[in-house]
Amino acid sequence: MLLPVRDELADACERLAEESRQRGGRKAYHLMAAAYCCDLARVWASLRKACAPGAAVCFVVGDSAPYGVRLPTERWLGELALAAGFKSWRLEKTRDRNVRWALERKHSVPLREGCLWVAG
């Protein structure tokens, strides 16, 4: 189910786990990221069964960077949708994130939010 993103997700989860150990973080971001992708892979499989051929699906998504480790959520979800049998995906960017108030930023990783359109 996670084959299209498995290696990149595993790498990101390892980096998150290491950052958590070094920083003494209390949140298990590495487990949350892996579980999120597993759950969404199941959602895409269910949607593919429920949607008529040629149907379009829209998810509002934003990428993330816990501990400064960028998780390209929109691309991962698009690739998981393709693996579930959809034909195409594209991100229609709505806005940039983490750019408004420099003093409140936890990291400097550029982030964005948008509509993930999946078709087929």
Residue, then its C-alpha position, 0 to 999 in steps of 0.5 A: m500500500l505504501l510502496p510508492v512513498r515507502d523509502e522516502l517516508a522511512d527516511a523521514c521517520e528515521r530523521l524525525a525519531e533522531e530529532s526527537r531523541q536529540r531534542g527530548g521531544r515528547k511527540a512521536y512525529h515519526l509514528m504519526a507520519a507513518a500512521y497518517c500515510c497508512d491511513l490515507a493509503r486506505v482512504w484512497a483505496s476506498l475512494r477508488k472503489a466508491c468513485a465512478p470512473g473519471a471522478a474528481v476528488c479534492f483534499v485540502v492539504g498542507d505540507s509539514a516540517p516537524y523538527g524542521v524535517r519537511l514532509p511533502t504531504e501533497r506529493w505523497l498523497g498524490e502518489l498514494a492515490l495513483a497507486a490506488g488506481f487514480k489516473s492523475w493528481r495536481l496541487e492547486k496552491t492556495r497559500d504559503r505557510n510559515v511566512r507571516w510572523a518571523l518571531e513565531r516560526k519554529h523553523s525556516v522550512p517553506l511550507r504551502e497549503g492547497c487543494l490536491w485534485v485527484a482524478g480518474 
